[in-house]
Amino acid sequence: MFPIQSTTIKVKGKPVKVHAISTGSVKVKTKFRAATKKGLFAKLDFVFDKEFTEWVPIWVWVIEHPEGIIIVDTGINANINNEDYFKSTGIINNWVNTSLFKFKIEPEEEIESQLKTIGISTKDVKKVILTHMHIDHFDGLKFFKNSEIVINKFEWTNNKESLPSLYPDWLRPNLVDLTQSFSVFDKSCSLTKANDMHLLFTPGHTVGHCSVLLSGDDHDILFAGDITYLEEQLINGEFSGSIQDDEGNIETYEKILQHSQKRPLVFLPSHDVKAGERLVNKVTFESSLQA
């Protein structure tokens, strides 16, 4: 189990607590995390890869915002341990999710239980923002029936790897259009009245993939979903083997680099072991480049 990591930053002069909570862990194929080929060949490469990575976290980000508690992604739930869990998704999806990935989670690692340890009830969560519709990002939705669920409309309607049979029956998300611009990002929308949190269009991993940016007084935090699996991949211009949109992925990298030149940026991918430490120690992307 990866321990909860927490910090406090100033946002418009007010203290805002941010928590990194890992709901269990996952192993992926090594060439799924880091591609050695491009396009279709990269996908075939990780399918036939026999090596798995080490166990890595499935980070959920909890922001105690003045306007209410906001969560970015939800992780997985313990039902995923059941052998038949993916059978409702069809033969191919069942094979993909049981052969190419390994999940491990105990009931006490589910997001509901871990929120309680920091004094938060799921009923207190105002918004849940999903970066994209992959199982390790939406599978904890079942705990947030009373929260507003926010998803990029384009991701909801165009992600061919979604698993709707595993969505909660009550799910009626707020599908947002990214009609605004923010910094160097020409597709975004504000998530708060204070205009200090934004949903940014960062395609690549999926065609509608988004990230969430929190604008602090001293630095920004980018909850990056699966843009990369490691910060080093962005630094070195290396891609994963799981990209749906190659051109979009290149543009996403460029825009993050451009924004980091304008504002100090803490970059937090969802499966980076070091992301929690970077959050707590406020390690910016610029300082990582110089290291």
C-alpha positions as CSV (number, residue, x, y, z in Angstrom):
1,M,0.0,0.0,0.0
2,F,1.3,3.4,-0.9
3,P,0.9,5.9,2.0
4,I,-1.3,9.0,1.7
5,Q,0.8,12.1,0.9
6,S,-0.6,15.5,1.9
7,T,0.4,19.1,1.6
8,T,-1.0,22.6,1.8
9,I,-0.5,25.4,-0.8
10,K,-1.8,28.9,-1.0
11,V,-4.5,29.6,-3.6
12,K,-5.5,33.3,-3.9
13,G,-4.1,33.8,-0.4
14,K,-6.1,30.9,1.1
15,P,-4.6,27.6,2.4
16,V,-5.8,24.6,0.3
17,K,-5.0,21.1,1.4
18,V,-4.1,18.6,-1.4
19,H,-3.9,14.8,-0.8
20,A,-2.5,12.0,-2.9
21,I,-4.3,8.7,-2.2
22,S,-3.5,5.5,-3.9
23,T,-6.4,3.1,-4.2
24,G,-4.3,-0.1,-4.4
25,S,-1.8,-0.7,-7.1
26,V,-1.3,-2.0,-10.7
27,K,1.3,-3.7,-12.8
28,V,1.4,-3.0,-16.6
29,K,3.4,-4.5,-19.3
30,T,6.9,-2.8,-19.5
31,K,6.3,-1.7,-23.1
32,F,2.9,-0.4,-22.2
33,R,4.5,2.1,-19.9
34,A,7.5,2.9,-22.2
35,A,7.2,2.3,-25.9
36,T,10.2,1.2,-28.0
37,K,8.2,1.5,-31.3
38,K,5.5,3.7,-32.7
39,G,1.9,3.5,-33.7
40,L,0.4,0.0,-34.3
41,F,3.8,-1.6,-33.7
42,A,3.9,-0.1,-30.2
43,K,0.6,-1.6,-29.4
44,L,1.6,-5.0,-30.7
45,D,4.8,-4.7,-28.8
46,F,3.2,-4.4,-25.4
47,V,0.5,-7.1,-26.2
48,F,3.3,-9.6,-26.8
49,D,5.6,-8.3,-24.0
50,K,6.1,-10.9,-21.3
51,E,7.5,-8.5,-18.7
52,F,5.5,-6.5,-16.2
53,T,6.5,-3.4,-14.3
54,E,6.8,-3.3,-10.6
55,W,3.6,-2.5,-8.6
56,V,2.8,1.2,-9.1
57,P,0.3,3.5,-7.4
58,I,-3.2,4.4,-8.7
59,W,-3.3,8.0,-7.4
60,V,-6.5,9.8,-6.6
61,W,-6.1,13.5,-6.0
62,V,-8.2,15.2,-3.3
63,I,-8.4,19.0,-3.1
64,E,-10.0,20.6,-0.1
65,H,-11.0,23.7,-2.1
66,P,-12.8,26.7,-0.5
67,E,-15.7,26.0,-2.9
68,G,-16.0,22.3,-1.7
69,I,-14.0,19.1,-1.9
70,I,-12.9,18.2,-5.4
71,I,-11.5,14.8,-6.4
72,V,-9.6,14.0,-9.5
73,D,-10.2,10.4,-10.6
74,T,-11.5,7.6,-8.3
75,G,-9.1,4.7,-8.6
76,I,-10.4,1.1,-8.5
77,N,-12.6,-0.8,-6.0
78,A,-12.0,-4.2,-4.4
79,N,-14.6,-5.9,-6.6
80,I,-11.9,-5.9,-9.3
81,N,-10.3,-8.9,-7.4
82,N,-13.2,-11.1,-8.4
83,E,-12.3,-13.4,-11.3
84,D,-15.5,-12.7,-13.2
85,Y,-15.4,-8.9,-12.8
86,F,-14.6,-8.1,-16.4
87,K,-16.8,-10.7,-18.1
88,S,-19.7,-8.3,-18.6
89,T,-17.4,-6.2,-20.8
90,G,-17.1,-8.8,-23.5
91,I,-14.5,-11.4,-24.5
92,I,-11.8,-9.0,-25.8
93,N,-12.0,-6.5,-23.0
94,N,-12.1,-9.3,-20.4
95,W,-8.9,-10.7,-21.9
96,V,-7.2,-7.3,-22.1
97,N,-7.9,-6.3,-18.5
98,T,-7.0,-9.7,-17.0
99,S,-4.0,-10.5,-19.2
100,L,-2.2,-7.2,-19.8
101,F,-2.8,-5.7,-16.4
102,K,-2.6,-6.9,-12.8
103,F,-4.6,-5.1,-10.1
104,K,-4.2,-5.4,-6.3
105,I,-6.5,-3.7,-3.8
106,E,-7.8,-4.4,-0.3
107,P,-11.2,-3.1,0.9
108,E,-9.4,-0.7,3.3
109,E,-7.6,0.8,0.2
110,E,-10.7,1.9,-1.5
111,I,-11.2,5.6,-1.8
112,E,-14.2,5.7,0.6
113,S,-12.2,4.1,3.4
114,Q,-9.1,6.2,2.8
115,L,-11.0,9.4,2.8
116,K,-12.3,8.6,6.2
117,T,-8.8,8.5,7.5
118,I,-8.3,12.2,6.6
119,G,-11.7,13.1,8.0
120,I,-13.7,13.3,4.8
121,S,-16.9,11.6,4.0
122,T,-17.8,10.7,0.4
123,K,-21.0,12.7,1.0
124,D,-18.8,15.8,1.5
125,V,-17.3,15.5,-2.0
126,K,-18.8,18.2,-4.3
127,K,-17.2,17.3,-7.6
128,V,-15.4,14.3,-9.1
129,I,-13.4,15.1,-12.2
130,L,-12.4,12.2,-14.4
131,T,-9.4,12.6,-16.6
132,H,-10.5,9.7,-18.9
133,M,-12.6,6.6,-19.0
134,H,-10.2,3.8,-18.1
135,I,-11.0,1.4,-15.3
136,D,-8.3,2.5,-12.9
137,H,-9.7,6.1,-13.1
138,F,-13.5,5.6,-12.9
139,D,-13.9,2.3,-10.9
140,G,-14.4,4.1,-7.6
141,L,-17.4,6.1,-8.9
142,K,-19.8,3.9,-7.0
143,F,-18.9,5.8,-3.8
144,F,-19.9,9.2,-5.2
145,K,-23.6,9.0,-6.1
146,N,-24.2,12.4,-4.5
147,S,-21.4,14.2,-6.2
148,E,-21.3,16.0,-9.5
149,I,-19.3,13.8,-12.0
150,V,-17.5,16.0,-14.6
151,I,-16.2,14.4,-17.8
152,N,-15.0,15.9,-21.1
153,K,-17.9,15.3,-23.5
154,F,-15.5,14.3,-26.3
155,E,-13.9,11.7,-24.1
156,W,-17.3,10.3,-23.1
157,T,-18.5,9.9,-26.6
158,N,-15.3,8.8,-28.4
159,N,-13.2,6.6,-26.1
160,K,-13.4,3.2,-27.7
161,E,-11.7,1.6,-24.6
162,S,-14.4,2.5,-22.1
163,L,-16.3,-0.2,-20.2
164,P,-19.9,1.1,-19.7
165,S,-21.1,-2.2,-18.3
166,L,-19.0,-1.4,-15.2
167,Y,-20.4,2.1,-14.7
168,P,-22.8,2.6,-11.8
169,D,-26.4,2.4,-13.0
170,W,-27.1,5.9,-11.7
171,L,-24.3,7.6,-13.6
172,R,-25.4,10.7,-15.4
173,P,-22.3,12.8,-15.7
174,N,-22.0,16.5,-16.4
175,L,-20.5,16.3,-19.9
176,V,-18.6,19.5,-20.5
177,D,-17.5,21.2,-23.8
178,L,-14.0,22.6,-23.7
179,T,-14.9,26.0,-25.2
180,Q,-12.5,28.2,-23.2
181,S,-8.7,28.8,-23.4
182,F,-6.3,28.9,-20.6
183,S,-2.6,29.7,-20.7
184,V,-1.2,27.9,-23.8
185,F,-4.2,25.5,-23.9
186,D,-6.8,26.4,-26.4
187,K,-9.4,23.9,-25.2
188,S,-10.3,24.0,-21.5
189,C,-13.1,24.9,-19.0
190,S,-13.0,26.4,-15.6
191,L,-14.0,24.0,-12.7
192,T,-14.5,26.7,-10.0
193,K,-16.1,30.1,-9.7
194,A,-12.8,31.4,-8.5
195,N,-11.3,30.4,-11.9
196,D,-8.4,28.7,-10.1
197,M,-8.9,25.1,-11.4
198,H,-9.2,24.2,-15.0
199,L,-9.9,21.1,-17.0
200,L,-7.4,21.0,-19.8
201,F,-7.5,19.1,-23.1
202,T,-4.4,16.9,-23.1
203,P,-5.1,14.1,-25.8
204,G,-2.8,11.3,-26.5
205,H,-3.4,8.4,-24.0
206,T,-7.0,8.7,-25.2
207,V,-8.5,10.9,-27.8
208,G,-10.4,13.0,-25.2
209,H,-7.9,12.7,-22.3
210,C,-7.9,15.7,-20.0
211,S,-5.8,16.9,-17.0
212,V,-6.7,19.2,-14.1
213,L,-4.6,22.2,-13.3
214,L,-4.8,23.9,-9.9
215,S,-3.3,27.5,-9.9
216,G,-1.5,28.2,-6.7
217,D,0.0,31.5,-5.6
218,D,3.6,30.1,-5.9
219,H,3.2,27.3,-8.3
220,D,0.7,25.3,-10.4
221,I,-0.1,21.6,-9.9
222,L,-1.0,19.5,-12.9
223,F,-3.0,16.4,-12.1
224,A,-1.9,14.7,-15.3
225,G,-3.8,11.5,-15.6
226,D,-2.0,9.2,-18.0
227,I,-0.2,11.8,-20.1
228,T,2.9,9.9,-19.0
229,Y,3.6,7.2,-16.5
230,L,6.8,8.8,-15.2
231,E,7.8,12.5,-15.1
232,E,11.1,11.4,-16.8
233,Q,9.1,10.5,-20.0
234,L,8.0,14.1,-20.4
235,I,11.5,15.4,-19.7
236,N,13.1,13.1,-22.3
237,G,10.3,13.2,-24.9
238,E,9.5,9.5,-24.5
239,F,6.1,8.1,-25.1
240,S,4.2,5.2,-23.6
241,G,2.9,2.3,-25.7
242,S,-0.7,3.0,-25.0
243,I,-1.4,6.1,-27.1
244,Q,-4.7,6.5,-29.0
245,D,-3.7,9.9,-30.6
246,D,0.0,10.2,-31.6
247,E,-0.2,13.7,-32.9
248,G,-2.3,14.9,-30.0
249,N,0.3,13.3,-27.6
250,I,3.1,15.3,-29.2
251,E,1.1,18.5,-28.9
252,T,0.2,17.8,-25.3
253,Y,3.9,17.4,-24.4
254,E,4.7,20.7,-26.2
255,K,2.0,22.6,-24.4
256,I,3.0,21.4,-20.9
257,L,6.6,22.4,-21.6
258,Q,5.4,25.8,-22.7
259,H,3.3,26.3,-19.7
260,S,6.1,25.2,-17.3
261,Q,8.2,28.0,-18.8
262,K,5.5,30.5,-17.9
263,R,4.7,29.2,-14.4
264,P,6.4,26.8,-11.9
265,L,4.6,23.5,-12.4
266,V,4.4,20.4,-10.3
267,F,3.7,17.5,-12.7
268,L,1.8,14.6,-11.2
269,P,1.0,11.5,-13.4
270,S,-1.4,9.0,-11.9
271,H,1.0,6.1,-11.8
272,D,4.3,7.8,-10.9
273,V,5.7,6.4,-7.7
274,K,7.5,9.7,-7.0
275,A,4.4,11.9,-7.7
276,G,3.3,11.9,-4.1
277,E,6.7,13.1,-2.9
278,R,6.8,15.8,-5.5
279,L,3.4,17.0,-4.4
280,V,4.6,17.2,-0.7
281,N,8.0,18.7,-1.4
282,K,6.6,21.1,-4.2
283,V,9.2,19.8,-6.7
284,T,8.6,21.7,-9.9
285,F,9.1,20.4,-13.4
286,E,11.8,23.0,-13.9
287,S,13.8,21.8,-11.0
288,S,13.5,18.2,-12.3
289,L,14.9,19.4,-15.6
290,Q,17.9,20.9,-13.9
291,A,18.5,17.8,-11.7
